[in-house]
Amino acid sequence: LTMSLPITITITITFLVVAGLIIPSVHSLSNSKPNFQDIVSKMRADLPQPKQASPSVSSSNIDYASPPSCVAQEARSLNLFSTTPLIYSAPLSRLCHPHPVYLKLDLLQPSGSFKDRGMAHLCTTVQKMHNSASNSDTADRMKVISSSGGNAGLAVTTVARNIPQMDVSVIVPETTKPLVVEKLRSLGAEVTIHGKNWNAADALARQWVDDAKKSGGGAVYVSPYDNPLLWTGHSTVIDEIITQLLEQSFDQATTQTNNMKIGAVLASVGGGGLLCGILEGVERNYHGSNEIRSNLVRGTKVVACETEGAASFAASFNSDDGSIVCLDEIHSIATSLGATSVTPTVIQRSRRHRDRGEISSSGDDVMSYVCTDGEAVQGCVQFASDHRMLVEPACGASLAPLYSDRLRAKLLDQLNDNEDSVIVVEVCGGSGVNLDLLRGWKESFLEK
């Protein structure tokens, strides 16, 4: 094998064998179907046409533009976030038979995580408000101050560096990996390390913004998860998933598009921003004017994934009165999920989605899944082996319900009412990972 391969490939294979892991294959992704440039063009087409009573199954009468063209339009037009691939996973589909499994690869966003979506929409909006309030002919410089375990800070810094006249300060807790701190500084952010957890870092960020306002400064606080502008930006992931599933169904000459269903969407939960966005996107398409898009998400179960020791959503969602539970501390390797409490809005939206399913008997539901740190790491390692991409344990939590025998049996049982439905995993990404870290997690949790 070695003699028949080019030297560069030989070196790569040797490195991977030594590391015991797999690295991303960009070339393999570039050959994936569908043609995502075509999808982007269609998403920027005309607004949706009126709902038809009996839509026929034809690619010519599906309005792929509804509703992505009118959501976070300015941020999208400025290329501040990407339309990421949705790929079919053969290994996970075999594990989850008869449900096809698709992976939404938001780890390929410019900063490395889904957070670019929300931060792009938020930053373009606050900049427009700032410019409107300015009395000068040219826009004044403005500063955004954010608290982050890493990924939100990387997202706001990546976005802001592409917006004229915008500076960034990021306050991270002491648990943040040096790898992430170095990335933030290399991107031009002013970084401060403060506090044992995210809540302490966030308190300082808010204090700095208040101090700046008192002194006449133009600083704006940017939450990593608790802002409606973030949620709307994140909701674009559902718009893209629907468009891409419909596109792939016609590429495969599917004749049952009207009966296609998204059985479950799996996503990791920290403070609840991504989950708020997913629920917003599902609801917008559910009540939209395009019947085929609406039908695709009717009955969808949204699976909120966390690790033990960081399960603030589960604690609040499962409480009798829905009150917000604040954890004393975070005890998990998934430090990016390290919010001790979730935004109240995510509980409200989750219960509304669940209640709609109960009232209509459509099957809509929100399910809370909590995995161990070991199961999250197993998800990361197996995902790297199967798909040659690296994610951190916070993202591994959303893969655990499929890779863990214990959790997969539970999920498939809850999807047995629609055996033809597809499962979609929001591969949210995260920049706190490299080969050395993943090998260390594997040794600590899977090779004891």
C-alpha positions as CSV (number, residue, x, y, z in Angstrom):
1,L,0.0,0.0,0.0
2,T,2.8,2.5,1.0
3,M,4.7,2.0,-2.3
4,S,1.6,2.6,-4.4
5,L,0.6,5.9,-2.7
6,P,2.1,9.4,-3.1
7,I,4.5,10.4,-0.3
8,T,2.1,13.0,1.2
9,I,-0.7,10.4,1.6
10,T,1.8,7.9,3.1
11,I,2.9,10.4,5.7
12,T,-0.7,11.3,6.5
13,I,-1.7,7.6,7.0
14,T,1.4,7.0,9.1
15,F,0.5,10.0,11.3
16,L,-3.1,8.8,11.7
17,V,-2.0,5.3,12.7
18,V,0.3,6.7,15.3
19,A,-2.4,9.0,16.7
20,G,-5.0,6.3,16.6
21,L,-7.5,8.8,15.3
22,I,-8.9,10.2,12.1
23,I,-8.7,13.8,10.9
24,P,-11.3,15.7,8.7
25,S,-11.3,14.9,5.0
26,V,-12.2,18.2,3.3
27,H,-12.0,16.6,-0.1
28,S,-14.6,14.0,0.9
29,L,-17.0,16.8,1.9
30,S,-16.5,18.7,-1.2
31,N,-17.9,15.8,-3.2
32,S,-21.0,15.5,-1.1
33,K,-24.4,16.0,-2.6
34,P,-26.5,18.1,-2.9
35,N,-25.1,21.1,-4.7
36,F,-25.3,23.6,-1.9
37,Q,-24.6,26.7,-4.1
38,D,-27.8,25.8,-5.9
39,I,-29.6,25.6,-2.6
40,V,-28.3,29.0,-1.6
41,S,-29.6,30.5,-4.9
42,K,-33.0,28.9,-4.4
43,M,-33.2,30.1,-0.8
44,R,-32.7,33.7,-2.1
45,A,-35.4,33.4,-4.6
46,D,-38.9,34.8,-4.4
47,L,-41.1,34.7,-1.3
48,P,-43.3,31.6,-0.7
49,Q,-46.4,31.0,-2.8
50,P,-49.8,30.3,-1.2
51,K,-50.4,26.9,0.3
52,Q,-52.0,24.5,-2.1
53,A,-54.6,22.0,-1.0
54,S,-53.0,19.0,-2.7
55,P,-49.4,19.8,-3.7
56,S,-47.9,17.3,-6.1
57,V,-44.5,15.8,-5.7
58,S,-42.4,17.8,-8.1
59,S,-39.2,19.8,-7.6
60,S,-40.6,22.5,-9.8
61,N,-43.4,23.4,-7.3
62,I,-41.5,23.3,-4.1
63,D,-40.6,26.7,-2.9
64,Y,-37.1,26.2,-1.4
65,A,-36.9,29.9,-0.5
66,S,-39.6,29.8,2.2
67,P,-38.6,31.1,4.7
68,P,-34.8,31.3,4.7
69,S,-34.7,34.3,2.3
70,C,-36.3,36.6,4.9
71,V,-34.4,35.4,8.1
72,A,-31.1,36.9,9.0
73,Q,-30.9,38.1,5.5
74,E,-28.3,40.8,6.0
75,A,-25.9,38.5,7.8
76,R,-26.3,35.9,5.2
77,S,-25.8,38.3,2.3
78,L,-22.6,39.5,3.9
79,N,-21.4,35.8,4.2
80,L,-21.0,36.2,8.0
81,F,-22.2,32.6,8.4
82,S,-22.3,29.6,6.1
83,T,-24.9,27.3,4.6
84,T,-23.3,24.1,5.9
85,P,-23.6,20.7,4.4
86,L,-26.3,18.1,5.4
87,I,-24.8,14.7,4.8
88,Y,-26.3,11.2,5.0
89,S,-24.5,9.0,7.6
90,A,-24.3,5.4,6.5
91,P,-22.7,4.2,9.8
92,L,-25.3,5.9,12.0
93,S,-28.2,4.9,9.7
94,R,-27.1,1.2,10.1
95,L,-27.2,1.7,13.9
96,C,-30.6,3.4,13.8
97,H,-32.3,1.3,11.1
98,P,-35.0,1.8,9.8
99,H,-34.4,5.6,10.3
100,P,-32.0,7.4,7.9
101,V,-29.6,9.6,9.8
102,Y,-28.4,13.0,8.5
103,L,-25.7,15.2,10.0
104,K,-25.9,19.0,9.8
105,L,-22.2,20.0,9.8
106,D,-22.2,23.3,11.6
107,L,-18.7,22.5,12.8
108,L,-17.7,23.8,9.4
109,Q,-18.9,27.4,10.2
110,P,-16.0,29.8,10.0
111,S,-15.4,29.9,13.8
112,G,-15.9,26.1,14.2
113,S,-19.4,26.1,15.7
114,F,-23.0,26.9,15.1
115,K,-22.7,30.1,17.1
116,D,-21.7,32.0,14.0
117,R,-25.4,32.0,12.9
118,G,-26.7,33.9,15.9
119,M,-23.7,36.1,16.4
120,A,-23.9,37.2,12.8
121,H,-27.5,38.2,13.0
122,L,-27.0,39.9,16.4
123,C,-23.9,41.9,15.4
124,T,-25.3,43.2,12.1
125,T,-28.5,44.2,13.9
126,V,-26.8,46.0,16.8
127,Q,-24.4,47.7,14.3
128,K,-27.4,49.0,12.3
129,M,-29.0,50.3,15.5
130,H,-25.7,51.9,16.6
131,N,-25.2,53.6,13.2
132,S,-28.8,54.9,13.2
133,A,-28.3,56.5,16.6
134,S,-25.1,58.2,15.6
135,N,-25.3,61.8,14.6
136,S,-22.1,61.8,12.6
137,D,-21.8,61.3,8.9
138,T,-19.6,58.2,9.4
139,A,-20.2,55.3,11.8
140,D,-18.5,55.5,15.1
141,R,-16.4,52.6,16.4
142,M,-18.4,50.4,18.8
143,K,-17.3,47.6,21.1
144,V,-19.1,44.4,21.9
145,I,-18.3,42.7,25.2
146,S,-19.1,39.0,25.5
147,S,-18.7,36.2,28.1
148,S,-17.9,32.8,26.8
149,G,-16.6,29.4,27.6
150,G,-14.9,29.7,24.3
151,N,-17.1,29.0,21.3
152,A,-19.4,32.1,21.6
153,G,-16.3,34.3,22.0
154,L,-14.8,32.7,18.9
155,A,-18.0,33.3,17.0
156,V,-18.5,36.9,17.9
157,T,-14.8,37.6,17.2
158,T,-14.9,35.9,13.9
159,V,-18.0,37.8,12.9
160,A,-16.9,41.2,14.3
161,R,-13.6,41.2,12.5
162,N,-15.6,41.2,9.2
163,I,-17.8,44.2,10.3
164,P,-16.2,47.6,9.9
165,Q,-15.7,49.7,13.1
166,M,-16.5,46.9,15.5
167,D,-14.1,45.8,18.4
168,V,-14.5,42.8,20.7
169,S,-13.7,42.0,24.3
170,V,-14.3,38.5,25.5
171,I,-14.2,37.3,29.2
172,V,-13.7,33.6,29.7
173,P,-13.8,31.5,32.8
174,E,-10.7,29.8,34.2
175,T,-12.0,26.4,32.9
176,T,-11.5,27.6,29.3
177,K,-8.9,25.6,27.4
178,P,-5.6,27.4,26.5
179,L,-6.2,26.3,22.9
180,V,-9.3,28.4,22.8
181,V,-7.8,31.4,24.5
182,E,-4.9,31.4,22.0
183,K,-7.4,31.3,19.1
184,L,-9.4,34.2,20.5
185,R,-6.3,36.4,20.8
186,S,-5.0,35.4,17.4
187,L,-8.3,36.6,15.9
188,G,-7.9,40.0,17.5
189,A,-10.1,39.8,20.6
190,E,-9.2,41.4,23.9
191,V,-9.3,38.4,26.3
192,T,-9.7,38.4,30.0
193,I,-9.7,35.2,32.1
194,H,-12.0,35.5,35.2
195,G,-14.0,33.3,37.5
196,K,-14.4,29.6,38.2
197,N,-17.3,29.2,35.8
198,W,-19.2,31.0,33.0
199,N,-21.6,32.8,35.4
200,A,-18.7,34.6,37.1
201,A,-17.2,35.7,33.7
202,D,-20.6,36.8,32.6
203,A,-21.1,39.0,35.7
204,L,-17.9,40.8,34.9
205,A,-18.9,41.3,31.3
206,R,-22.2,42.9,32.3
207,Q,-20.3,45.1,34.9
208,W,-17.9,46.3,32.2
209,V,-20.8,47.3,29.9
210,D,-22.6,49.2,32.7
211,D,-19.3,51.0,33.5
212,A,-18.8,51.9,29.9
213,K,-22.3,53.4,29.6
214,K,-21.9,55.4,32.8
215,S,-18.7,56.9,31.3
216,G,-20.4,57.6,28.0
217,G,-18.8,54.7,26.1
218,G,-20.5,52.7,23.3
219,A,-20.1,49.2,24.6
220,V,-22.8,46.6,23.9
221,Y,-23.3,43.4,26.0
222,V,-23.5,40.2,23.9
223,S,-24.8,37.1,25.7
224,P,-23.5,33.8,24.4
225,Y,-27.1,32.4,24.4
226,D,-29.7,34.6,26.0
227,N,-30.9,37.0,23.3
228,P,-33.8,36.8,20.8
229,L,-31.5,37.9,18.0
230,L,-29.2,35.0,18.6
231,W,-32.2,32.6,18.6
232,T,-33.5,33.9,15.3
233,G,-30.0,33.5,13.8
234,H,-29.7,30.0,15.1
235,S,-33.2,29.2,13.7
236,T,-31.7,29.3,10.1
237,V,-30.3,25.8,10.7
238,I,-33.8,24.4,10.5
239,D,-34.6,26.3,7.3
240,E,-31.5,24.9,5.7
241,I,-32.2,21.3,7.0
242,I,-35.6,21.3,5.4
243,T,-34.4,22.7,2.1
244,Q,-31.5,20.3,1.9
245,L,-33.7,17.2,2.8
246,L,-36.1,18.2,0.1
247,E,-33.3,18.7,-2.3
248,Q,-31.8,15.3,-1.5
249,S,-35.1,13.6,-1.8
250,F,-35.4,14.7,-5.4
251,D,-31.8,13.9,-6.2
252,Q,-32.6,10.3,-5.1
253,A,-35.8,10.3,-7.2
254,T,-37.9,9.9,-4.1
255,T,-41.6,9.7,-4.8
256,Q,-42.9,10.0,-1.2
257,T,-41.7,13.6,-0.4
258,N,-45.2,14.5,0.9
259,N,-44.8,11.8,3.5
260,M,-41.3,12.5,4.5
261,K,-40.9,13.4,8.2
262,I,-38.2,14.7,10.4
263,G,-38.7,12.2,13.3
264,A,-36.1,13.8,15.6
265,V,-33.6,16.7,15.7
266,L,-30.8,16.1,18.2
267,A,-28.9,19.1,19.7
268,S,-26.7,19.8,22.6
269,V,-27.9,22.3,25.3
270,G,-25.8,24.6,27.4
271,G,-27.6,27.8,28.1
272,G,-30.4,27.0,25.7
273,G,-29.7,29.4,22.8
274,L,-29.4,26.7,20.1
275,L,-32.4,24.9,21.3
276,C,-34.4,28.2,21.3
277,G,-33.4,28.7,17.7
278,I,-34.3,25.1,16.7
279,L,-37.7,25.4,18.2
280,E,-38.2,28.8,16.6
281,G,-37.3,27.4,13.2
282,V,-39.5,24.4,13.6
283,E,-42.5,26.6,14.6
284,R,-41.9,29.0,11.8
285,N,-41.9,26.3,9.2
286,Y,-44.8,24.5,10.9
287,H,-47.0,27.5,10.6
288,G,-45.6,28.7,7.3
289,S,-47.5,28.9,4.0
290,N,-45.6,26.1,2.3
291,E,-47.5,22.8,3.0
292,I,-44.6,20.5,2.1
293,R,-42.2,22.3,4.4
294,S,-44.8,22.3,7.2
295,N,-45.5,18.6,6.8
296,L,-41.8,17.8,7.1
297,V,-41.7,19.1,10.7
298,R,-45.1,18.1,11.8
299,G,-44.6,15.6,14.6
300,T,-40.9,16.4,15.1
301,K,-39.3,15.4,18.4
302,V,-36.6,17.7,19.5
303,V,-34.0,15.9,21.7
304,A,-32.2,18.1,24.1
305,C,-28.8,16.5,24.9
306,E,-26.6,17.2,28.0
307,T,-24.0,15.5,30.1
308,E,-24.3,14.6,33.7
309,G,-22.9,17.4,35.8
310,A,-24.0,20.0,33.3
311,A,-27.7,19.1,32.9
312,S,-29.3,22.5,33.8
313,F,-32.0,22.1,31.1
314,A,-33.1,18.7,32.3
315,A,-33.3,19.9,35.9
316,S,-35.6,22.8,34.9
317,F,-37.6,21.0,32.2
318,N,-38.4,18.1,34.4
319,S,-39.4,20.2,37.4
320,D,-43.1,20.1,38.3
321,D,-43.7,23.8,37.9
322,G,-41.1,24.5,35.2
323,S,-39.1,26.8,37.4
324,I,-35.5,27.5,36.5
325,V,-33.1,25.3,38.5
326,C,-29.6,26.7,39.0
327,L,-26.8,24.2,39.4
328,D,-24.3,24.8,42.2
329,E,-21.3,23.9,40.0
330,I,-20.5,22.2,36.7
331,H,-19.0,18.8,37.0
332,S,-18.4,17.6,33.4
333,I,-15.8,17.4,30.8
334,A,-18.2,19.2,28.5
335,T,-17.2,22.6,29.7
336,S,-18.9,24.4,26.7
337,L,-22.2,23.3,28.2
338,G,-21.2,25.0,31.5
339,A,-24.1,27.3,32.1
340,T,-25.4,26.6,35.6
341,S,-28.9,27.6,34.4
342,V,-30.8,28.0,31.1
343,T,-32.7,30.9,29.7
344,P,-36.4,30.7,30.9
345,T,-37.4,31.1,27.2
346,V,-36.1,27.7,26.3
347,I,-38.3,26.0,28.9
348,Q,-41.3,28.0,27.7
349,R,-40.7,27.1,24.1
350,S,-40.0,23.5,24.9
351,R,-43.2,23.1,26.8
352,R,-45.2,24.8,24.1
353,H,-43.8,22.5,21.4
354,R,-44.6,19.5,23.6
355,D,-48.1,20.8,24.4
356,R,-48.9,21.3,20.7
357,G,-48.0,17.7,20.1
358,E,-50.3,16.5,22.9
359,I,-53.2,18.7,21.8
360,S,-53.0,17.8,18.1
361,S,-51.8,14.2,18.6
362,S,-49.2,14.9,16.0
363,G,-46.3,13.6,18.0
364,D,-44.4,16.8,18.5
365,D,-42.4,16.6,21.7
366,V,-39.2,17.7,23.4
367,M,-37.2,15.0,25.1
368,S,-34.4,15.5,27.6
369,Y,-31.4,13.1,27.2
370,V,-28.6,13.1,29.7
371,C,-25.4,11.1,28.9
372,T,-22.3,10.4,30.9
373,D,-19.0,12.1,30.1
374,G,-17.8,8.7,28.8
375,E,-20.7,8.4,26.4
376,A,-20.0,12.0,25.2
377,V,-16.4,11.1,24.6
378,Q,-17.4,7.8,22.9
379,G,-19.6,9.9,20.5
380,C,-16.6,12.1,19.7
381,V,-14.2,9.2,19.1
382,Q,-16.6,7.1,17.0
383,F,-17.7,10.2,15.0
384,A,-14.0,10.9,14.2
385,S,-13.6,7.3,13.1
386,D,-16.8,7.2,11.0
387,H,-16.6,10.7,9.5
388,R,-13.0,11.9,9.9
389,M,-14.0,15.1,11.8
390,L,-13.2,16.3,15.3
391,V,-15.8,17.7,17.8
392,E,-15.5,18.4,21.5
393,P,-17.5,16.5,24.2
394,A,-20.2,19.2,24.3
395,C,-21.0,18.2,20.7
396,G,-20.4,14.6,21.5
397,A,-23.5,14.8,23.9
398,S,-25.7,15.1,20.8
399,L,-24.1,12.1,19.1
400,A,-24.3,10.0,22.3
401,P,-28.0,9.1,21.8
402,L,-27.1,7.4,18.6
403,Y,-23.7,5.8,19.5
404,S,-24.6,4.7,23.0
405,D,-26.5,1.4,23.1
406,R,-28.4,2.5,26.2
407,L,-29.6,5.8,24.8
408,R,-30.2,4.6,21.2
409,A,-32.6,1.9,22.3
410,K,-34.6,4.5,24.2
411,L,-34.7,6.9,21.2
412,L,-35.7,4.3,18.7
413,D,-38.5,3.1,21.0
414,Q,-39.8,6.7,21.2
415,L,-39.7,7.0,17.4
416,N,-41.5,3.7,16.7
417,D,-44.7,5.6,15.7
418,N,-43.1,6.7,12.5
419,E,-40.5,4.2,11.2
420,D,-39.9,6.0,8.0
421,S,-38.9,9.3,9.7
422,V,-35.4,10.7,9.5
423,I,-33.1,11.6,12.3
424,V,-31.1,14.8,12.1
425,V,-28.1,15.6,14.3
426,E,-27.0,19.2,14.7
427,V,-23.3,18.7,14.8
428,C,-22.7,21.9,16.5
429,G,-18.9,21.6,16.6
430,G,-16.7,23.5,19.0
431,S,-13.1,24.6,18.8
432,G,-11.8,23.1,22.1
433,V,-10.5,19.9,20.5
434,N,-7.5,18.6,18.7
435,L,-5.9,15.2,18.2
436,D,-4.0,15.3,21.5
437,L,-7.1,16.3,23.5
438,L,-9.2,13.6,21.9
439,R,-6.6,10.9,22.5
440,G,-6.4,12.0,26.1
441,W,-10.2,11.9,26.6
442,K,-10.2,8.4,24.9
443,E,-7.5,7.2,27.3
444,S,-9.3,8.7,30.4
445,F,-12.8,7.6,29.7
446,L,-12.7,4.6,27.3
447,E,-9.5,2.8,28.1
448,K,-9.6,2.5,31.9
